Amino acid sequence: RAKDEALREPGREVSGENGLELMLHREACSAAVEELGRLPAAEREVLSLKLFKDFKLREISHVTGMSLSMAGYRMNKALEILRERLKERGVL
């Protein structure tokens, strides 16, 4: 609960084990957002629609003009690239 509250209030500090956990969580989130920005444009668009707008694959397909299978392929490719890059950075 303290971590959730601290995440909502960036200036708030949490000490001890919770503070370390929060710091690691923030670093992981920062790395993930940075790597999301480095994805190829099509993969970034598909994954951003899913993560930030909570679109279903069918909606992503409609909005982007991609076939449903291509939208699914791009989503899987984006997650694969992101997972690999975060592993390389030691986040996963």
N, CA and C atoms as a LAMMPS dump frame, in Angstrom:
ITEM: TIMESTEP
0
ITEM: NUMBER OF ATOMS
276
ITEM: BOX BOUNDS ff ff ff
-5.0000000000000000e+02 5.0000000000000000e+02
-5.0000000000000000e+02 5.0000000000000000e+02
-5.0000000000000000e+02 5.0000000000000000e+02
ITEM: ATOMS id mol type element x y z
1 1 1 N 0.825 -1.199 0
2 1 2 C 0 0 0
3 1 3 C 0.867 1.261 0
4 2 1 N 1.927 1.269 0.805
5 2 2 C 2.81 2.43 0.863
6 2 3 C 3.459 2.677 -0.494
7 3 1 N 3.833 1.583 -1.189
8 3 2 C 4.448 1.722 -2.509
9 3 3 C 3.456 2.358 -3.475
10 4 1 N 2.215 1.909 -3.446
11 4 2 C 1.207 2.462 -4.335
12 4 3 C 0.996 3.944 -4.079
13 5 1 N 0.933 4.32 -2.814
14 5 2 C 0.747 5.73 -2.47
15 5 3 C 1.953 6.551 -2.901
16 6 1 N 3.154 6.029 -2.673
17 6 2 C 4.365 6.743 -3.042
18 6 3 C 4.469 6.897 -4.561
19 7 1 N 3.991 5.921 -5.302
20 7 2 C 4.024 6.024 -6.758
21 7 3 C 3.113 7.145 -7.239
22 8 1 N 2.016 7.371 -6.513
23 8 2 C 1.089 8.438 -6.883
24 8 3 C 1.616 9.814 -6.471
25 9 1 N 2.515 9.842 -5.491
26 9 2 C 3.06 11.093 -4.988
27 9 3 C 4.577 11.087 -5.179
28 10 1 N 5.065 11.554 -6.336
29 10 2 C 6.493 11.453 -6.649
30 10 3 C 7.424 12.074 -5.618
31 11 1 N 7.012 13.117 -4.91
32 11 2 C 7.881 13.753 -3.935
33 11 3 C 7.94 13.034 -2.599
34 12 1 N 7.061 12.099 -2.396
35 12 2 C 6.979 11.397 -1.116
36 12 3 C 8.053 10.322 -1.03
37 13 1 N 8.714 10.255 0.115
38 13 2 C 9.764 9.259 0.304
39 13 3 C 9.25 8.1 1.134
40 14 1 N 9.732 6.919 0.813
41 14 2 C 9.436 5.721 1.582
42 14 3 C 10.777 5.158 2.002
43 15 1 N 10.925 4.807 3.262
44 15 2 C 12.23 4.374 3.739
45 15 3 C 12.295 2.858 3.893
46 16 1 N 13.513 2.373 4.18
47 16 2 C 13.729 0.956 4.451
48 16 3 C 13.526 0.089 3.238
49 17 1 N 13.058 -1.121 3.495
50 17 2 C 12.847 -2.099 2.425
51 17 3 C 11.857 -1.591 1.391
52 18 1 N 10.799 -0.929 1.834
53 18 2 C 9.829 -0.379 0.891
54 18 3 C 10.461 0.681 -0.001
55 19 1 N 11.379 1.461 0.564
56 19 2 C 12.063 2.482 -0.216
57 19 3 C 12.918 1.873 -1.315
58 20 1 N 13.637 0.812 -0.983
59 20 2 C 14.463 0.119 -1.971
60 20 3 C 13.588 -0.5 -3.058
61 21 1 N 12.51 -1.134 -2.644
62 21 2 C 11.585 -1.744 -3.599
63 21 3 C 11.002 -0.681 -4.526
64 22 1 N 10.641 0.444 -3.968
65 22 2 C 10.082 1.539 -4.761
66 22 3 C 11.114 2.073 -5.744
67 23 1 N 12.35 2.258 -5.296
68 23 2 C 13.409 2.753 -6.156
69 23 3 C 13.638 1.791 -7.334
70 24 1 N 13.69 0.488 -7.041
71 24 2 C 13.89 -0.503 -8.099
72 24 3 C 12.716 -0.52 -9.064
73 25 1 N 11.509 -0.369 -8.527
74 25 2 C 10.306 -0.333 -9.353
75 25 3 C 10.345 0.871 -10.289
76 26 1 N 10.725 2.021 -9.763
77 26 2 C 10.805 3.233 -10.588
78 26 3 C 11.867 3.086 -11.676
79 27 1 N 13.009 2.504 -11.329
80 27 2 C 14.068 2.293 -12.322
81 27 3 C 13.596 1.354 -13.429
82 28 1 N 12.888 0.298 -13.043
83 28 2 C 12.374 -0.656 -14.038
84 28 3 C 11.349 0.012 -14.945
85 29 1 N 10.469 0.815 -14.367
86 29 2 C 9.464 1.521 -15.168
87 29 3 C 10.126 2.51 -16.12
88 30 1 N 11.113 3.221 -15.623
89 30 2 C 11.838 4.184 -16.45
90 30 3 C 12.524 3.478 -17.621
91 31 1 N 13.162 2.349 -17.348
92 31 2 C 13.831 1.578 -18.401
93 31 3 C 12.818 1.076 -19.421
94 32 1 N 11.672 0.606 -18.956
95 32 2 C 10.646 0.084 -19.858
96 32 3 C 10.11 1.186 -20.77
97 33 1 N 9.853 2.361 -20.216
98 33 2 C 9.354 3.476 -21.026
99 33 3 C 10.412 3.911 -22.039
100 34 1 N 11.665 3.952 -21.597
101 34 2 C 12.756 4.316 -22.504
102 34 3 C 12.847 3.315 -23.663
103 35 1 N 12.797 2.045 -23.341
104 35 2 C 12.897 1.015 -24.389
105 35 3 C 11.655 0.997 -25.279
106 36 1 N 10.498 1.31 -24.726
107 36 2 C 9.289 1.414 -25.537
108 36 3 C 9.485 2.491 -26.602
109 37 1 N 10.095 3.588 -26.224
110 37 2 C 10.353 4.668 -27.164
111 37 3 C 11.349 4.308 -28.256
112 38 1 N 12.161 3.296 -28.017
113 38 2 C 13.164 2.862 -28.998
114 38 3 C 12.643 1.789 -29.956
115 39 1 N 11.444 1.288 -29.717
116 39 2 C 10.882 0.26 -30.599
117 39 3 C 10.645 0.832 -31.993
118 40 1 N 10.669 -0.025 -33.016
119 40 2 C 10.272 0.435 -34.352
120 40 3 C 8.858 1.029 -34.288
121 41 1 N 8.583 2.004 -35.131
122 41 2 C 7.335 2.771 -35.062
123 41 3 C 6.074 1.913 -35.02
124 42 1 N 5.964 0.927 -35.888
125 42 2 C 4.738 0.111 -35.935
126 42 3 C 4.547 -0.68 -34.644
127 43 1 N 5.63 -1.251 -34.129
128 43 2 C 5.551 -2.017 -32.888
129 43 3 C 5.239 -1.095 -31.709
130 44 1 N 5.864 0.078 -31.707
131 44 2 C 5.619 1.051 -30.631
132 44 3 C 4.158 1.499 -30.629
133 45 1 N 3.6 1.744 -31.816
134 45 2 C 2.213 2.191 -31.917
135 45 3 C 1.256 1.137 -31.358
136 46 1 N 1.439 -0.101 -31.78
137 46 2 C 0.556 -1.182 -31.347
138 46 3 C 0.642 -1.384 -29.831
139 47 1 N 1.851 -1.448 -29.307
140 47 2 C 2.02 -1.682 -27.876
141 47 3 C 1.536 -0.49 -27.053
142 48 1 N 1.751 0.715 -27.533
143 48 2 C 1.273 1.902 -26.821
144 48 3 C -0.242 1.938 -26.75
145 49 1 N -0.904 1.575 -27.841
146 49 2 C -2.371 1.534 -27.822
147 49 3 C -2.872 0.52 -26.796
148 50 1 N -2.193 -0.59 -26.696
149 50 2 C -2.587 -1.626 -25.73
150 50 3 C -2.326 -1.159 -24.296
151 51 1 N -1.121 -0.66 -24.048
152 51 2 C -0.736 -0.309 -22.684
153 51 3 C -1.394 0.959 -22.156
154 52 1 N -1.459 1.987 -22.989
155 52 2 C -1.898 3.29 -22.502
156 52 3 C -3.359 3.603 -22.787
157 53 1 N -3.94 2.931 -23.765
158 53 2 C -5.35 3.163 -24.081
159 53 3 C -6.208 1.934 -23.802
160 54 1 N -5.551 0.829 -23.439
161 54 2 C -6.232 -0.423 -23.118
162 54 3 C -7.095 -0.931 -24.277
163 55 1 N -6.613 -0.722 -25.51
164 55 2 C -7.328 -1.196 -26.686
165 55 3 C -7.205 -2.705 -26.805
166 56 1 N -8.237 -3.315 -27.279
167 56 2 C -8.211 -4.733 -27.627
168 56 3 C -7.53 -4.85 -28.998
169 57 1 N -7.058 -6.03 -29.329
170 57 2 C -6.353 -6.24 -30.587
171 57 3 C -7.211 -5.855 -31.794
172 58 1 N -8.483 -6.158 -31.725
173 58 2 C -9.394 -5.808 -32.828
174 58 3 C -9.466 -4.275 -32.993
175 59 1 N -9.496 -3.548 -31.871
176 59 2 C -9.528 -2.082 -31.934
177 59 3 C -8.208 -1.538 -32.503
178 60 1 N -7.111 -2.135 -32.096
179 60 2 C -5.804 -1.72 -32.601
180 60 3 C -5.755 -1.923 -34.115
181 61 1 N -6.251 -3.054 -34.559
182 61 2 C -6.301 -3.356 -35.984
183 61 3 C -7.106 -2.294 -36.734
184 62 1 N -8.258 -1.955 -36.199
185 62 2 C -9.133 -0.968 -36.838
186 62 3 C -8.473 0.413 -36.887
187 63 1 N -7.913 0.859 -35.77
188 63 2 C -7.323 2.197 -35.674
189 63 3 C -6.088 2.341 -36.562
190 64 1 N -5.279 1.296 -36.622
191 64 2 C -4.027 1.372 -37.384
192 64 3 C -4.197 1.002 -38.848
193 65 1 N -5.298 0.336 -39.171
194 65 2 C -5.501 -0.121 -40.542
195 65 3 C -4.769 -1.419 -40.851
196 66 1 N -4.186 -2.033 -39.819
197 66 2 C -3.503 -3.318 -39.996
198 66 3 C -4.546 -4.439 -39.947
199 67 1 N -4.216 -5.546 -40.596
200 67 2 C -5.081 -6.717 -40.435
201 67 3 C -4.969 -7.167 -38.977
202 68 1 N -5.93 -7.93 -38.537
203 68 2 C -5.915 -8.437 -37.169
204 68 3 C -4.675 -9.293 -36.928
205 69 1 N -4.324 -10.123 -37.903
206 69 2 C -3.146 -10.975 -37.739
207 69 3 C -1.857 -10.153 -37.706
208 70 1 N -1.781 -9.084 -38.494
209 70 2 C -0.588 -8.23 -38.479
210 70 3 C -0.491 -7.469 -37.16
211 71 1 N -1.609 -6.998 -36.65
212 71 2 C -1.602 -6.308 -35.355
213 71 3 C -1.121 -7.263 -34.255
214 72 1 N -1.577 -8.514 -34.306
215 72 2 C -1.132 -9.517 -33.34
216 72 3 C 0.349 -9.815 -33.482
217 73 1 N 0.813 -9.911 -34.716
218 73 2 C 2.232 -10.146 -34.972
219 73 3 C 3.065 -8.992 -34.419
220 74 1 N 2.651 -7.762 -34.717
221 74 2 C 3.389 -6.581 -34.243
222 74 3 C 3.408 -6.517 -32.714
223 75 1 N 2.294 -6.878 -32.083
224 75 2 C 2.225 -6.881 -30.617
225 75 3 C 3.226 -7.889 -30.051
226 76 1 N 3.208 -9.094 -30.584
227 76 2 C 4.142 -10.121 -30.108
228 76 3 C 5.592 -9.732 -30.358
229 77 1 N 5.859 -9.148 -31.516
230 77 2 C 7.213 -8.708 -31.845
231 77 3 C 7.659 -7.605 -30.889
232 78 1 N 6.774 -6.664 -30.613
233 78 2 C 7.096 -5.566 -29.69
234 78 3 C 7.433 -6.103 -28.305
235 79 1 N 6.625 -7.034 -27.821
236 79 2 C 6.867 -7.608 -26.495
237 79 3 C 8.163 -8.405 -26.467
238 80 1 N 8.437 -9.11 -27.542
239 80 2 C 9.674 -9.898 -27.646
240 80 3 C 10.901 -8.982 -27.596
241 81 1 N 10.865 -7.911 -28.381
242 81 2 C 11.985 -6.961 -28.408
243 81 3 C 12.147 -6.296 -27.047
244 82 1 N 11.046 -5.855 -26.484
245 82 2 C 11.08 -5.178 -25.184
246 82 3 C 11.625 -6.106 -24.103
247 83 1 N 11.154 -7.334 -24.089
248 83 2 C 11.624 -8.322 -23.105
249 83 3 C 13.127 -8.545 -23.229
250 84 1 N 13.612 -8.698 -24.446
251 84 2 C 15.042 -8.934 -24.67
252 84 3 C 15.881 -7.732 -24.234
253 85 1 N 15.442 -6.557 -24.58
254 85 2 C 16.197 -5.351 -24.21
255 85 3 C 16.216 -5.133 -22.696
256 86 1 N 15.104 -5.416 -22.046
257 86 2 C 15.066 -5.255 -20.589
258 86 3 C 15.919 -6.32 -19.89
259 87 1 N 15.988 -7.509 -20.477
260 87 2 C 16.893 -8.544 -19.941
261 87 3 C 18.329 -8.082 -20.079
262 88 1 N 18.678 -7.518 -21.233
263 88 2 C 20.044 -7.032 -21.457
264 88 3 C 20.422 -5.945 -20.458
265 89 1 N 19.448 -5.155 -20.048
266 89 2 C 19.699 -4.075 -19.083
267 89 3 C 19.649 -4.575 -17.644
268 90 1 N 19.311 -5.851 -17.464
269 90 2 C 19.251 -6.414 -16.121
270 90 3 C 17.993 -6.066 -15.36
271 91 1 N 16.97 -5.6 -16.054
272 91 2 C 15.71 -5.239 -15.407
273 91 3 C 14.83 -6.459 -15.199
274 92 1 N 14.91 -7.402 -16.125
275 92 2 C 14.117 -8.648 -15.997
276 92 3 C 15.025 -9.798 -15.637
